[in-house]
Amino acid sequence: QVQLVESGGGLVQPGGSLRLSCAASGNILGFNYMAWYRQAPGKQRELVALITRGGITNYADSFKGRFTISRDNAKNTVYLQMNSLKPEDTAVYYCYLPQGPGGTWGQGTQVTVSS
């Protein structure tokens, strides 16, 4: 069972940038895709972006042009580069792997955008 650990969250001012990392404990090439989700206070968890085994990316409309998902297969790590951050981007960001019946989630990393 591959486990996921996110890192890179923190406090950033509006307009700033952060890069999140999701390190997997095993080979991620065995999975069709990996994804980033987020959950803001009082809201449902939502898809941010996904990246396929072959490197094809897909973004929810809200994040196109600001966020970039990428992967380093040699390091079994997926990244989320977040630019032009807004206060409404404040959320816990989760990494997701389609492993098992319900998928596998990391523990999440908090991103807070505030002046």
C-alpha angles and dihedrals in degrees: 000000000000115000126206130217122188125202141164102072124131146118117316134169122246110279092027131119139235134181118214123201130204114195118196122207092221144027110309094192088082091071128075094227146344126218147193121225131177137203122202121199111285093004137101122260110267136194115253103176144327135206125203128223088260094051099257110148133207128186136194108246094250092064104040111123095014105058129050126194120202140162140215107204093188089059095036087232135134122200137202116202109198120193134176090024119199131201088252089062088071106122146109108277119213133194117221134201122187093232122139129350097312101023126243124277132193122229092260134240124239119236117190121185111194142130 
